[in-house]
């Protein structure tokens, strides 16, 4: 399951410039925070002009969304082997690592910037959905005994896992009180496995 979109057909120079912009954004996000940095700051750090920035990204929120998605995908790809089929063990690993990613994001962001995170939840959930959809397809099998189509299962599962991570993010920000992260991961995994086994009888619970 490859989490990253294929850029094989893109001009290497375009990819290099985009990488420079994202790297500059990442450094400035840590140093100054989202609101304090400007597009000019990003282009100067990346050694490109403003026109080049707007060729790649519509505005500052757009590069934030792209950066968060890439950070999220890379974190999950490192921790959950893309070559392994989804099973009970990889689902638990996935839940735990989504929560871990939110913990790292919380540590990285300034208080003022944390209000931005709800604005990009959809794009992060979509990245998780893509992983799950590809991973659950083998469990669909011939469709015999299958109660729900795999795309719907992947969508519901992605929101459940993502919601657990986001709940912890809010907890760490002092907005809510909830169960410890590890306990929450176990609870979410247990709930999901029961649903997956019913929706996709071919899904491995081992």
C-alpha positions as CSV (number, residue, x, y, z in Angstrom):
1,X,0.0,0.0,0.0
2,X,1.8,3.1,-1.2
3,X,0.7,6.1,0.7
4,X,2.3,8.6,-1.6
5,X,0.8,9.8,-4.8
6,X,2.9,9.0,-7.8
7,X,4.8,11.9,-9.2
8,X,6.7,9.9,-11.8
9,X,5.5,11.9,-14.7
10,X,6.3,15.3,-13.2
11,X,9.3,17.4,-14.2
12,X,12.1,16.7,-11.7
13,X,12.7,20.5,-11.5
14,X,9.1,21.0,-10.5
15,X,9.4,18.4,-7.8
16,X,12.7,19.8,-6.6
17,X,11.2,23.3,-6.3
18,X,8.1,22.0,-4.5
19,X,10.4,20.1,-2.1
20,X,12.3,23.3,-1.4
21,X,9.1,25.2,-0.6
22,X,7.8,22.5,1.7
23,X,11.2,22.3,3.5
24,X,11.3,26.1,3.9
25,X,7.7,26.0,5.2
26,X,8.6,23.2,7.7
27,X,11.6,25.1,9.1
28,X,9.6,28.3,9.5
29,X,6.6,26.6,11.0
30,X,8.9,25.4,13.8
31,X,10.8,28.6,14.1
32,X,8.0,31.2,13.8
33,X,4.7,29.4,13.6
34,X,2.1,29.6,10.9
35,X,0.7,33.1,11.5
36,X,4.0,34.7,12.0
37,X,5.6,33.5,8.8
38,X,4.8,35.1,5.4
39,X,4.9,33.9,1.8
40,X,8.0,36.2,1.4
41,X,9.7,34.3,4.3
42,X,9.0,31.0,2.6
43,X,10.3,32.1,-0.8
44,X,13.4,33.7,0.6
45,X,14.2,30.6,2.6
46,X,13.6,28.4,-0.5
47,X,15.5,30.8,-2.7
48,X,12.6,31.2,-5.2
49,X,10.4,34.1,-6.2
50,X,6.8,34.7,-5.1
51,X,5.5,33.8,-8.5
52,X,7.0,30.4,-8.2
53,X,5.3,29.9,-4.8
54,X,1.9,30.7,-6.4
55,X,2.6,28.3,-9.2
56,X,2.7,25.5,-6.7
57,X,0.3,26.6,-4.0
58,X,-2.7,28.9,-4.0
59,X,-1.9,30.5,-0.6
60,X,-0.3,29.8,2.8
61,X,-3.2,27.6,4.0
62,X,-2.7,25.4,0.9
63,X,1.0,24.8,1.6
64,X,0.0,24.0,5.3
65,X,-2.5,21.4,4.1
66,X,0.0,19.9,1.7
67,X,2.8,19.8,4.4
68,X,0.5,18.2,7.0
69,X,-0.6,15.6,4.6
70,X,2.9,14.7,3.6
71,X,4.0,14.6,7.3
72,X,1.1,12.4,8.1
73,X,1.7,10.0,5.2
74,X,5.4,9.7,5.9
75,X,4.9,9.0,9.6
76,X,2.4,6.3,8.9
77,X,4.5,4.8,6.1
78,X,7.5,4.5,8.4
79,X,5.7,2.8,11.2
80,X,3.2,0.6,9.3
81,X,4.9,-1.4,6.6
82,X,3.2,-0.7,3.3
83,X,3.9,-4.2,2.0
84,X,1.9,-5.9,4.8
85,X,-1.8,-6.6,4.3
86,X,-4.1,-5.1,6.9
87,X,-4.9,-7.4,9.8
88,X,-5.8,-7.1,13.4
89,X,-2.2,-6.4,14.4
90,X,-1.6,-3.8,11.7
91,X,-4.9,-2.1,12.5
92,X,-3.8,-1.7,16.1
93,X,-0.4,-0.5,15.0
94,X,-2.1,2.0,12.7
95,X,-4.4,3.3,15.4
96,X,-1.5,3.8,17.8
97,X,0.6,5.6,15.2
98,X,-2.1,8.0,14.2
99,X,-2.4,8.9,17.8
100,X,1.3,9.2,18.1
101,X,1.4,11.5,15.1
102,X,-1.1,13.8,16.7
103,X,1.0,13.9,19.8
104,X,4.0,15.0,17.8
105,X,1.9,17.6,16.0
106,X,0.7,19.0,19.3
107,X,4.3,19.3,20.5
108,X,5.3,21.0,17.3
109,X,2.6,23.6,17.0
110,X,2.2,26.8,19.0
111,X,-1.0,27.4,20.9
112,X,-2.2,30.0,18.3
113,X,-1.6,27.6,15.4
114,X,-3.5,24.7,16.9
115,X,-6.8,26.3,15.9
116,X,-5.7,25.6,12.3
117,X,-5.8,21.8,12.6
118,X,-9.6,21.4,12.4
119,X,-9.5,23.2,9.1
120,X,-7.4,20.4,7.5
121,X,-9.0,17.4,9.1
122,X,-10.6,16.3,5.8
123,X,-7.4,16.1,3.9
124,X,-5.7,14.1,6.6
125,X,-8.7,11.7,6.9
126,X,-8.6,11.3,3.1
127,X,-4.9,10.2,3.3
128,X,-5.9,7.6,5.9
129,X,-8.8,6.5,3.8
130,X,-6.6,5.8,0.8
131,X,-4.3,3.6,2.9
132,X,-7.2,1.6,4.3
133,X,-9.1,1.3,1.0
134,X,-6.0,-0.3,-0.6
135,X,-5.3,-2.4,2.4
136,X,-8.8,-3.8,2.8
137,X,-9.4,-4.6,-0.9
138,X,-7.9,-8.1,-0.5
139,X,-10.3,-8.8,2.3
140,X,-13.2,-8.1,0.0
141,X,-12.4,-11.4,-1.8
142,X,-15.2,-12.6,-4.0
143,X,-17.8,-10.7,-2.0
144,X,-19.4,-13.8,-0.7
145,X,-21.0,-13.0,2.7
146,X,-19.8,-9.4,2.4
147,X,-22.4,-7.0,3.9
148,X,-20.8,-3.7,3.1
149,X,-18.7,-2.5,0.2
150,X,-15.0,-2.1,1.0
151,X,-15.0,1.6,0.1
152,X,-17.7,2.3,2.8
153,X,-15.8,0.2,5.3
154,X,-12.6,2.1,4.6
155,X,-14.3,5.4,5.0
156,X,-16.0,4.6,8.3
157,X,-12.8,3.0,9.6
158,X,-10.6,6.0,8.6
159,X,-12.9,8.4,10.5
160,X,-12.9,6.2,13.6
161,X,-9.1,6.0,13.7
162,X,-8.7,9.7,12.8
163,X,-11.2,10.7,15.4
164,X,-9.3,8.9,18.1
165,X,-6.1,10.8,17.2
166,X,-8.0,14.1,17.0
167,X,-9.7,13.5,20.4
168,X,-6.3,13.0,22.0
169,X,-5.0,16.2,20.3
170,X,-7.9,18.1,21.9
171,X,-7.2,16.5,25.2
172,X,-3.6,17.5,25.2
173,X,-4.7,21.0,24.4
174,X,-6.8,21.0,27.5
175,X,-10.1,21.2,25.6
176,X,-11.5,17.8,26.7
177,X,-10.9,15.0,29.2
178,X,-10.7,11.5,27.8
179,X,-9.0,8.2,28.4
180,X,-5.2,7.7,28.1
181,X,-3.9,7.3,24.6
182,X,-2.9,3.7,24.8
183,X,-6.2,2.7,26.4
184,X,-8.1,4.7,23.7
185,X,-6.1,2.9,21.0
186,X,-7.1,-0.5,22.4
187,X,-10.7,0.5,22.7
188,X,-10.9,1.8,19.2
189,X,-9.1,-1.2,17.8
190,X,-11.4,-3.6,19.6
191,X,-14.5,-1.8,18.3
192,X,-13.1,-1.7,14.7
193,X,-12.2,-5.4,14.6
194,X,-15.7,-6.5,15.5
195,X,-17.2,-4.3,12.8
196,X,-14.6,-5.3,10.2
197,X,-15.2,-9.0,10.8
198,X,-18.9,-8.6,10.3
199,X,-18.6,-6.3,7.2
200,X,-15.8,-8.2,5.6
201,X,-15.8,-11.9,6.6
202,X,-12.5,-12.5,4.8
203,X,-10.7,-9.9,7.0
204,X,-8.0,-11.5,9.1
205,X,-8.4,-11.2,12.9
206,X,-5.0,-12.7,13.5
